[in-house]
Amino acid sequence: MRLTDHERSVQKEIEKWQHGDASLITMAMNWAMAPVDWVINRIVPEAIVDQADKAISHFLSLLNDASGWTYDTSEVISAANDRGIEAEAIDDLRNADLKLLDDLARSYFSENAILAAVEGGGTGLGGIVLIAADIPLLFGINLRLIQQVGASYGFDVSGPSFSPLVLSIFNVAASGTRESKNESLREITVAAAALAHDGDYKGRVSGTFRDQNRHLPREIAKNMGGRKLAQLIPIAGAAIGAGINYWFTTETAETAFMLFRALYIERKERM
C-alpha cells in the first residue's frame, strides 16, 4: 500500500535514529555516571552487584512465563476517541492517520517518566533492600509504557508472544547502541511480515523464547545493574534513583515510539 508524504518523512526520521549516536540524554547520563560507575566497580561487593543483576534478569525472564500481561487497551481506545480518532478496537488504529497516532503515543511519555522518577527517588532512600524492590517497579512502569505506545498504533502487545520485541526495546533503552537499534528493527521486520497477513508473530530467531533471547536479559542487566547500585550512595541516592529512572523511561518511550511507527509503516507497505 502506498505511503503518504508524512509516512515517508517518518521513515527518514526512523533511519536517522537507527544510524545515529546515542541520544543527548543518554550521553549526558553516561558522562554524569562515569565517576559513579568507577566507584561502584571498586567498592561495592560482587555479591551485591550479582543481586542487582539477578533481579533485573529475573523480571525480564518472567515476560515469557506469565500467562498474560495485565493492561486494559480500552484506555487507549477512549483516549483515541477523545482526539477524534474513530476506533472501536485496537486493530482499528492501524488504519488511522499516523500524525494523530503520534500525538496519542506521545501523550503517555511524561506521565510514565515522572512516575518512574518519583518511584526511583523514594526507593533511592532505602539502600539495597529498596533497590531490589525498585527494579521490578521500574520495569513494570516501562512495560506498561511500551504497551500504551504499541496500542496507540494499533498493536496489542499485552502478551508473552511479543516478548522478543519488548526485550529489544528494553535493550535499546538501556544501551542506546546502533547495534541494538539494528537488531530491534530486524525484529520489527519479522513482526510486520506476520501482521500484514494476519499471521502470528513468533520472533525473529527460530526455537524457544530462551533460544531467541537468552543474551538480552544479561545485556540489559549489565547496562542497568551498576547504575541502580549508585543509589546506595548516602544522601545522593534519592536524586540518583530519580535521575536513572527518568532517563531509562524517557529512552524506553523514544525507542518504543520509533519502533512502533516503523511497524505501522512496514506493515502498511506489505499489504
C-alpha positions as CSV (number, residue, x, y, z in Angstrom):
1,M,0.0,0.0,0.0
2,R,1.3,3.5,-0.9
3,L,2.7,5.6,1.9
4,T,1.7,9.2,2.4
5,D,4.3,12.1,2.4
6,H,4.2,12.2,6.2
7,E,4.8,8.5,6.5
8,R,7.8,8.7,4.2
9,S,9.1,11.6,6.3
10,V,8.7,9.4,9.4
11,Q,10.7,6.7,7.6
12,K,13.6,9.1,7.2
13,E,13.3,10.1,10.8
14,I,13.5,6.4,11.9
15,E,16.5,5.8,9.6
16,K,18.3,8.8,11.2
17,W,17.6,7.4,14.6
18,Q,18.8,4.0,13.6
19,H,22.1,5.2,12.3
20,G,22.6,8.0,14.8
21,D,24.6,8.0,18.0
22,A,23.0,7.7,21.5
23,S,20.6,10.4,22.4
24,L,21.7,13.6,24.2
25,I,20.1,12.5,27.5
26,T,22.0,9.2,27.3
27,M,25.3,10.9,26.5
28,A,24.7,13.2,29.4
29,M,23.8,10.3,31.7
30,N,26.9,8.4,30.6
31,W,29.1,11.5,31.4
32,A,27.5,12.1,34.8
33,M,27.6,8.4,35.8
34,A,31.2,7.8,34.7
35,P,32.8,8.6,38.1
36,V,30.0,6.9,39.9
37,D,30.5,3.7,37.8
38,W,34.2,3.9,38.7
39,V,33.4,4.0,42.4
40,I,30.8,1.2,42.2
41,N,33.2,-1.1,40.4
42,R,35.7,-0.7,43.1
43,I,33.9,-0.6,46.4
44,V,30.6,-2.5,46.0
45,P,30.9,-6.2,46.9
46,E,30.5,-8.5,43.9
47,A,27.7,-10.3,45.7
48,I,25.6,-7.1,45.8
49,V,26.3,-6.5,42.1
50,D,25.1,-10.0,41.3
51,Q,22.0,-9.4,43.4
52,A,21.0,-6.4,41.3
53,D,21.8,-8.1,38.0
54,K,19.7,-11.2,39.0
55,A,16.8,-9.0,40.0
56,I,16.7,-7.5,36.5
57,S,17.3,-10.8,34.7
58,H,14.6,-12.5,36.8
59,F,12.0,-9.9,36.0
60,L,12.8,-10.0,32.3
61,S,12.6,-13.8,32.2
62,L,9.0,-13.5,33.6
63,L,7.9,-11.8,30.4
64,N,7.7,-15.2,28.8
65,D,6.5,-17.3,31.8
66,A,3.4,-15.1,32.6
67,S,0.2,-16.3,31.0
68,G,-0.6,-12.7,30.1
69,W,0.4,-9.1,31.0
70,T,-2.4,-7.1,32.5
71,Y,-3.3,-4.0,30.5
72,D,-6.6,-2.5,29.6
73,T,-6.5,-1.5,25.9
74,S,-9.9,0.3,26.3
75,E,-8.0,3.2,27.9
76,V,-6.1,3.8,24.6
77,I,-9.3,3.5,22.6
78,S,-11.0,6.0,24.8
79,A,-8.1,8.4,24.5
80,A,-8.1,8.0,20.7
81,N,-11.8,8.7,20.5
82,D,-11.2,11.9,22.6
83,R,-8.7,13.0,20.0
84,G,-11.2,12.5,17.1
85,I,-9.8,9.1,16.0
86,E,-12.6,6.7,15.3
87,A,-11.8,3.2,16.7
88,E,-13.9,0.5,18.4
89,A,-11.0,-1.9,18.8
90,I,-7.2,-1.6,19.0
91,D,-6.8,-3.1,15.5
92,D,-8.8,-0.1,14.0
93,L,-5.9,2.2,14.9
94,R,-3.6,0.5,12.4
95,N,-5.5,2.4,9.6
96,A,-5.7,5.8,11.3
97,D,-3.8,8.9,10.4
98,L,-0.2,8.5,11.6
99,K,0.0,12.1,12.6
100,L,-2.8,11.7,15.0
101,L,-1.4,8.4,16.4
102,D,1.9,10.1,17.0
103,D,0.2,12.7,19.2
104,L,-1.6,9.9,21.0
105,A,1.6,7.9,21.7
106,R,3.5,11.0,22.9
107,S,0.7,11.7,25.5
108,Y,2.0,8.7,27.5
109,F,5.6,9.8,27.7
110,S,5.7,12.4,30.5
111,E,3.3,10.7,32.9
112,N,5.3,7.5,33.0
113,A,8.7,9.3,33.2
114,I,7.5,11.3,36.1
115,L,6.0,8.3,37.8
116,A,9.3,6.4,37.4
117,A,11.3,9.3,38.7
118,V,9.2,9.6,41.8
119,E,9.3,5.9,42.4
120,G,13.1,5.9,41.9
121,G,13.6,8.8,44.3
122,G,11.6,7.1,47.0
123,T,13.4,3.8,46.8
124,G,16.7,5.5,46.5
125,L,16.5,6.4,50.1
126,G,16.4,2.8,51.3
127,G,19.6,1.0,50.4
128,I,19.9,-2.4,48.7
129,V,16.6,-3.6,50.1
130,L,14.6,-1.0,48.3
131,I,16.7,-1.2,45.2
132,A,15.6,-4.8,44.9
133,A,12.0,-3.5,45.0
134,D,12.7,-0.6,42.7
135,I,13.9,-2.8,39.8
136,P,10.6,-4.7,39.1
137,L,8.6,-1.5,39.7
138,L,10.7,0.4,37.2
139,F,10.5,-2.3,34.5
140,G,6.8,-2.7,35.3
141,I,6.2,1.0,34.6
142,N,8.2,0.7,31.4
143,L,6.4,-2.4,30.3
144,R,3.1,-0.6,30.7
145,L,4.5,2.4,28.7
146,I,5.5,0.0,25.9
147,Q,2.0,-1.4,25.8
148,Q,0.5,2.0,25.7
149,V,2.7,3.2,22.8
150,G,2.1,-0.1,20.9
151,A,-1.6,0.1,21.4
152,S,-1.6,3.7,20.1
153,Y,-0.5,2.4,16.7
154,G,-3.0,-0.5,16.8
155,F,-0.8,-3.2,18.2
156,D,-1.8,-5.0,21.3
157,V,1.4,-6.3,22.8
158,S,-0.1,-7.4,26.1
159,G,1.0,-11.0,25.9
160,P,4.2,-13.2,26.1
161,S,4.3,-13.8,22.3
162,F,5.6,-10.2,22.0
163,S,8.4,-10.8,24.5
164,P,11.2,-10.7,21.8
165,L,10.0,-7.2,20.7
166,V,9.6,-5.9,24.2
167,L,13.1,-7.2,25.2
168,S,14.6,-5.5,22.2
169,I,13.0,-2.2,23.2
170,F,14.4,-2.5,26.7
171,N,17.8,-3.4,25.3
172,V,17.9,-0.2,23.1
173,A,16.7,1.9,26.0
174,A,19.5,0.5,28.3
175,S,22.3,0.7,25.8
176,G,21.5,3.2,23.1
177,T,23.9,1.5,20.7
178,R,23.5,1.3,16.9
179,E,23.8,-2.4,17.1
180,S,20.9,-2.7,19.4
181,K,18.8,-0.4,17.2
182,N,19.6,-2.5,14.1
183,E,18.6,-5.7,16.0
184,S,15.3,-4.2,17.1
185,L,14.4,-3.1,13.6
186,R,15.1,-6.6,12.3
187,E,12.6,-7.8,14.9
188,I,10.1,-5.2,13.5
189,T,10.5,-6.6,10.0
190,V,9.6,-10.0,11.2
191,A,6.6,-8.7,13.1
192,A,5.4,-6.6,10.2
193,A,5.6,-9.6,7.8
194,A,3.4,-11.7,10.1
195,L,0.9,-9.0,11.0
196,A,0.5,-7.7,7.4
197,H,-1.1,-11.1,6.5
198,D,-2.9,-11.7,9.8
199,G,-0.3,-14.2,10.9
200,D,1.2,-14.9,14.3
201,Y,4.4,-13.1,15.3
202,K,6.8,-15.6,16.9
203,G,10.1,-13.7,17.0
204,R,13.0,-13.4,14.5
205,V,15.0,-16.5,15.6
206,S,13.6,-20.0,15.5
207,G,13.4,-22.1,18.6
208,T,12.1,-21.4,22.1
209,F,11.9,-18.0,23.7
210,R,15.1,-18.6,25.6
211,D,16.9,-19.6,22.4
212,Q,15.8,-16.3,20.8
213,N,16.6,-14.0,23.7
214,R,18.9,-15.7,26.2
215,H,21.5,-12.9,25.9
216,L,19.2,-9.9,26.2
217,P,18.4,-10.0,29.9
218,R,22.1,-10.3,30.7
219,E,22.9,-7.4,28.4
220,I,20.2,-5.2,29.9
221,A,21.3,-6.2,33.4
222,K,24.9,-5.3,32.6
223,N,23.9,-1.8,31.4
224,M,21.4,-1.1,34.2
225,G,22.7,-3.0,37.3
226,G,25.6,-0.8,38.2
227,R,23.7,2.3,37.8
228,K,20.9,1.1,40.1
229,L,23.6,0.4,42.7
230,A,24.6,4.0,42.5
231,Q,21.5,4.6,44.6
232,L,23.5,3.2,47.6
233,I,25.5,6.4,47.8
234,P,24.5,8.2,51.0
235,I,22.3,11.3,50.7
236,A,22.6,11.4,46.9
237,G,20.8,8.1,46.5
238,A,17.4,9.6,46.1
239,A,18.5,12.0,43.4
240,I,20.4,9.3,41.5
241,G,17.5,6.9,41.7
242,A,15.1,9.5,40.3
243,G,17.5,10.5,37.6
244,I,18.3,7.0,36.4
245,N,14.6,6.1,36.3
246,Y,13.7,9.2,34.4
247,W,16.5,8.6,31.9
248,F,15.6,4.9,31.3
249,T,11.8,5.6,31.0
250,T,12.5,8.5,28.6
251,E,14.7,6.2,26.5
252,T,12.1,3.5,26.6
253,A,9.4,5.9,25.3
254,E,11.6,7.2,22.5
255,T,12.6,3.7,21.4
256,A,9.0,2.4,21.5
257,F,7.9,5.5,19.6
258,M,10.3,4.8,16.8
259,L,9.8,1.1,16.6
260,F,6.0,1.0,16.6
261,R,5.9,3.7,14.0
262,A,8.3,1.6,12.0
263,L,6.0,-1.4,12.5
264,Y,2.9,0.7,11.4
265,I,4.7,1.8,8.2
266,E,6.3,-1.5,7.3
267,R,3.0,-3.4,7.8
268,K,1.2,-0.9,5.6
269,E,3.9,-1.3,2.9
270,R,3.5,-5.1,2.9
271,M,-0.3,-5.1,2.5
